[in-house]
Amino acid sequence: MSAVLETAPFVPPAGPGFWHRALRHPSFVIGLVLSLLVVLAAGLSFAWTPHDPYEIDMALKLRAPDARYWLGTDPFGRDIASLLLVGARASIVVGIVAVGIGLVIGTALGLLASAKRGWVEEAIMRLSDFGFAFPAILSAIMLTAVFGPGMVNAIVAIGIYNIPTFARITRASANAVWAREFVLAARASGKGPFTITMEHVLPNILSVLIVQATIRFAIAILAEAALSYLGLGTQPPQPSWGRMLSEAQSLLFQAPRLGVFPGLAIAMAVLGLNLLGDGLRDLFDPRLARKR
């Protein structure tokens, strides 16, 4: 029994073997590169931008791309390239915090439901069903009606939307682990539900949570862009990809680049994170790993 308990905890694939397989996986490589480009753009904006993204100069409005303004200027004379770089910050901040809220609270609820079962599990699952009735945009509209629009309200709305998703995935994955032989052996040795959850259940579902967090990150970026497009997310003067699309909609025939560039930025970020999550799912799945 002791030998089983010592070898039971799952250790996520790492080291040369994991990276050797990862770098041969097209989805993982492409997703990692695209995701790193977005992160690097946000990081670079703290140290350097081609121009001041907050400076308005109506004399330069709708200027075509040239050597000075690489992507041209918007209707207020602001440099589009600088706006895209700084706008990446909002997307990443909203994604990290909103997914973090859903991951921490949802995982805790899912583990509790799996460990306790009975009425506790039923109550948590029914609360999750209730949470699914309020998607991010609807939650943001309700929060805006009470507290006004802003990034914080968008983060809270998206975070609340993520909680039931993580709770259900955690509970389903944890239930499968609770039925494993090494968990039964741990229970027979006198370990309590909390100890078993932390030492055996949680380590064995980490890979599932990592993949899901990556995918939800992409959804959070898309939701933040949608909320900003509707005027409920990031507020001026802070640049936002979604608000850049909103400002460009009346000038699409006159200057289509105003909508193309932020649209491509959103598409690149979402595509990169989805491909990264798809690659991680394949790499963490033992059955798929053996085939590669």
Steps between C-alpha positions, in 0.01 A plus 500: 500500500780746588660447158171590334467816707853611417452469124145630480543881480506630148792714387426711188732412212809717507866492416669401174250225414198727524660787311630264233144386431360853540732655245392234248131576553382754237204633699708553812784675315275731298283577802802569720654737243176695448434522874855617571466770235196641683679485835812661354290777345343577836836488676667717238230766537613568859848597379443630147237590244556667160296802616300615800177297478309762700605802290221640282595698191207567268739628233626142461162322497458203263857525378600211274780263608847640436852487641400705805157350569540133411128417511366851450294707743142486627226769478661682795850501355631231736753245378325167437813292564541659844133445579529131409805452722341669802164335431662159547543588868124519561438168329770321700404657834133417454586147386736425790281642776168372365635150436672511840168575670328214321792261552542558874134516601373247246773246579435534874127445451557205266740331742258557788212352301707195410628443852172550688241366253137489614315827552823705485575374149141552392492857634826595326389350169164680513682827574718429198190451286371833628832664411475376141181706465707821524763516225779757519332766287168475687683512836697805385180677397350438844817616678520806276144595587595501869865606512567652156721373216868419550774239485440380855136424431599317181751291695242414766240407239735277302639349822151410624425344163812280532420365849231244404711374209799425722275361774342245267825395333676467835220297651481261202879451489526463878222240510702284262807528724303418816414163344866411441674228701765727655228727643319199646830395654549848645155489656574157644817637658295756695551816295217752507320655200700824516836321506402267218372792294822700537746210471334278241195651329618852421844397360330248270262756345752784460552426132125526434485833685802639314348417162163641597657818639680556169177463304304722741776762466420521128129529574570773759694706244214465253245593768703806604515616138124451464427692821733784400336508158165552674650767727479286815865400533822700500421870499679793328772610497634148560542332157304182433479279192123471532448874525730554201260281301205701628662828398585360156156372405381833356817537290543150360452610138715811540784338699449121532838460671344650816299180544741255339795550736318462836296216351819318402644560848195345666498210253872434555465498879194274502637265235837475676349413837258248349781327311715505813220342701442240230870414498518476879198271503672262257830513690341441841284212376702180562324314218583769246852539641573134434395537136743787437 
